[in-house]
Each structure stands twice: as C-alpha cells, then as structure tokens.
Amino acid sequence: MEVVPAIVAALALFLPFFAWILRWAHERRFIRELVAGPGSLPPGSMGWPLLGEMFDFLRYFKFAKRPDDFITKRKARYGDTGIYRSHLFGSPVIITCSPEFNKQVLSRMTEEESLSSGWPSNKLLGNSSIAVVDGILHKRLRKSLMEAFTNPKALNAQLSIAQPVIISALEKWVSKRWIVAYDETKTMTFCNMCEVLVSFKSMELLGKMEGLYRGLMAGLRSLTINIPGTAYHHALKCRKQLTDILLDEMRKRVEQAVQKQDFMQILMDSVDENGAKLREMEVVENIVSLILGGYESTSDVMMWGLYYLAKHPEILERLKEEAKLIRKQKHKGELLSIEDIKSMNYTSKVAEELIRLANISPFIFRRVVKDDVVLNGYWLPKNWKVIVWIRSIHIDSKYYSDPLAFNPDRWTDLKPKLGTYSVFGAGPRYCPGSSFARSLLKIFLYHACLNYRWELLNPDVGFAYQPHPRPRDGAKMIFSRAQGDDY
Ligand code: HEM
C-alpha cells in the first residue's frame, strides 16, 4: 500500500528534473557550436526535443485564440528586444517582430545577402516557383508578372473578366438564401483567379481544381511526412494532378498555335535578354504559385468585408453613397473601369482597413543560406529559419490608435511608418498581386453594397486563427437582393 505513494513522490521529484534535462540538452544541441558567433544569439528558448516550442505556438493560435500573445509572452519574459530565438516547424528559428528588424530582414535578398525565401516545402511549390527562387530567375519572373499586373491594357482585360464572375457569384448566393461567406468567397475567387490567369471557365474543371488546391494547401500547412494517409502525401498527389492539367493546357496552346490574353500566355511569351523562353515547368509552377498566392488571401478579405459591414451599417451606407455616384454615370449593366476604381476614395479606405484587420499573413518565412547574418548585434546563424512576425504590428496601439476598431477613416491621414504596415510583405518579394487584390476587393464591395443585403446569423460568434483568421462559423449569413435596386 505504501509503494504507490512512494512511486508518485519519486515521479513528482524526478519528472521535472527529467524535463529540465531534456530541454537543457535540446538547447545545448543548437547553442553548443554557436558560442563563438559574430554576435549574440537573440534571447529565447529552443523548447523541447523534436517539438521545440510548437506546443506553445499552437496553444496561442489554436486553443487560446490569442495568436499575438505568443509574442507578448516572449516580450514579458525576455524583454522587448523585437527578436527572439525559438524552435518551430521542425527547425531552429529566429523570430523578428519589431518594425526595425522586420524591415531589415524583408529588404534583404540572396545574391548580395544571405536571406532566401524559407517556405516550409519547396516540393509542393516547385523549385522554380517565384516564391522559392532567388537571383536572376526571381528578377525575371517578377518583371514579367509586374508588367502583367500593372500594364493598363492587361489590367482592363483582367477587370472585364473578373466582374462578371463576381456578379454571377452574388446572384447565386441570393438563390441560396443563406451562405457561409468563408466558403462562397473562396469558390468565387478561385474561379476569378483561374479565369484571369489561365482562361479556364468550365465549372466542372474549376470544381476539380479547387479540390486539388485545397489538398495542396493543407499539405503546405502540415508536417512534411510523405507516407500514405498524411496531408503532405495527399498534397504531393494534388500538385502532380494540377501541374498535369496546366501542362496539358500549355501544350494545347503550342500545338494549336492559340494565343490567349492571360498570365499563362505572358509567361509563355516572356524572353530574357538572350531571347530564351521560360521552361514548361517554370511557367506551370508559377501559375500554381500565383493561384495559391491570390486565392485564399483575397477571398478571406472579402469575407471580412461582408462581416464588418454587417456589423457597421453606417459604414455600409457611406460605401453605398459612393457606389451610387459612380453608378449614376454608367449605362445599365456597364462594368467598372480602372478609372472608376481609382476614383473610389472611401471604398479604398474601407478596403485598406479590411486588409489590415484581416491580417491574412501572420508571418513571412526566410532562411539564412550563405553566411551568418548579424542584425543590430544579434546573430542569425546559417541554416536557421527566420520568421518575420508581421501580424502583431498591424494591431499594435503604438502604430494604430484603437487598433481593433474597424475604422476606415483612419486612412484619411495615416501614412504608416516603414515596417509598421507589411500586410503585403516588403522589399524584393513584396506581393506582386497587391494592386490586383485591392481592385478585386473594391469591385466586390461596389457590387455587393449596391445590390444586396446580408445579415450575420451568429453576430457574436468568436474567431478562429487557423489556417487563417475567420469568424468561427465562417461568417454564416442570410443573403438577399436589396429592395428596389437593379443593375
Ligand atoms: C489580400 C490579398 C493578398 C495578401 C494579404 C498577400 C500577401 C502576400 C505577402 C505578405 C507576400 C510576401 C511573401 C514573402 O515575402 O515571402 C506575398 C507574396 C506573393 N503574393 Fe500575395 N497577397 C495577396 C494577394 C495576392 C494575389 C491576388 C496574387 C496573385 C494573383 C498574389 C501573389 C503573390 C506571389 C506570387 C508572391 C511571391 C512574390 C515573391 O516571392 O517575389 N498575392 N503576398
């Protein structure tokens, strides 16, 4: 009878000691060879063997629903240094979370510096994806894409494709009576991306591709364990099927000498200074990445648009006033032009406020590749990952007054200081689709507020933060046509 309490007492004494030894050994494993580095390692902890600080990370993102407290806790424990060390996603990492450090990391590039893109799985994105490559290929891809996104003729073509997709999706929502905005805005944006980027229209094909993309994205967020049954294994299969569909389309265009007005064509026709074209896989992998980059990010902001406007009828009213002024100057059924979109002063502020609050990218990954990097005396060791934590800055009262309030008017005079507004990243990898995303959002707001009404079914539901911030019910709402309005 006395044996059990004795075992319990021994365990109570031994377990904390054993835990301390495990953590100490894990810390030493990474720190041992680093004692004589070119700077001091940022404060922090490497956590547990294998898991690192992943449990703490998931605790704040998934369970406590207070993602930024992951950083707040480190500030409280190690001081407000703006840079910490940790072990996350299976790697030793340096986390930067101050405007100054974030700016420094994001402005660096591999050829002259040592920081490369550090997305967890190149195999899923592809080795020639713009989000993965550095150097000459990165510059060349960006040049072609920026041209496609900013050339007025191409932009007009993109808008004339995107608007009918948005209008027909809104009409479909009315026929459903109630919708889960998180899902519906995704399907609408997916159709938009595929039509603008590869001219795919068939609903059957788009439905199939969206399923494959969801599989691919689940793999990007999972552990890279390639055995049947894992999300990663499934994602590799989805990627293969997606690249096959896109390769098939490319080859058909070449065989039938068909030219289309889309991004695939721009990439297929792009030549470098020696007249060399991109290889087939370079085109295909970049189309895959463009759809990945634009799909969920843009749709989630639209969902937040419906959510916040349902909660702020006074802002919806002002938005409507602006939209009505534009519509007055148009014929029935006439689509918005680039000039109309540029003229949307109040809508632009609403869009910017939505993008800030939606905080789609919580952080950006980099990897220290060539040499150690030293930032303000802190050492970023070679082969470590860097996580640039951007989301907490966008809702920090130091930079945004009453930061959680949905207040489009803050953008009337606000010019964010460098490093305090990085929703689209910064530096050489700044999001090439940012102005396209802003335009899509404004078009969506215009059509939605002019012609429809919606009401949240669960206005007080809490939020979830994984994989992206959203109301827990996905913004379930009644969606109907506004009385007395028509196109
Ligand atoms: C609200 C919508 C969007 C948000 C919040 C967003 C956010 C971001 C961020 C933070 C980055 C920087 C990643 C890094 O530095 O590693 C990025 C890069 C990128 N985005 Fe977006 N994005 C959006 C829309 C789009 C759209 C519509 C497209 C294309 C159709 C797109 C395509 C890309 C691509 C290809 C990159 C990689 C650029 C590079 O590595 O050079 N994004 N985006």
Boltz pocket constraint, residues with backbone or C-beta under 6 A from the ligand:
constraints:
  - pocket:
      binder: B
      contacts: [[A, 117], [A, 130], [A, 131], [A, 132], [A, 142], [A, 289], [A, 290], [A, 291], [A, 293], [A, 294], [A, 295], [A, 297], [A, 298], [A, 301], [A, 355], [A, 360], [A, 361], [A, 364], [A, 365], [A, 422], [A, 423], [A, 424], [A, 425], [A, 426], [A, 428], [A, 429], [A, 430], [A, 431], [A, 432], [A, 433], [A, 434], [A, 436], [A, 437]]
      max_distance: 6.0
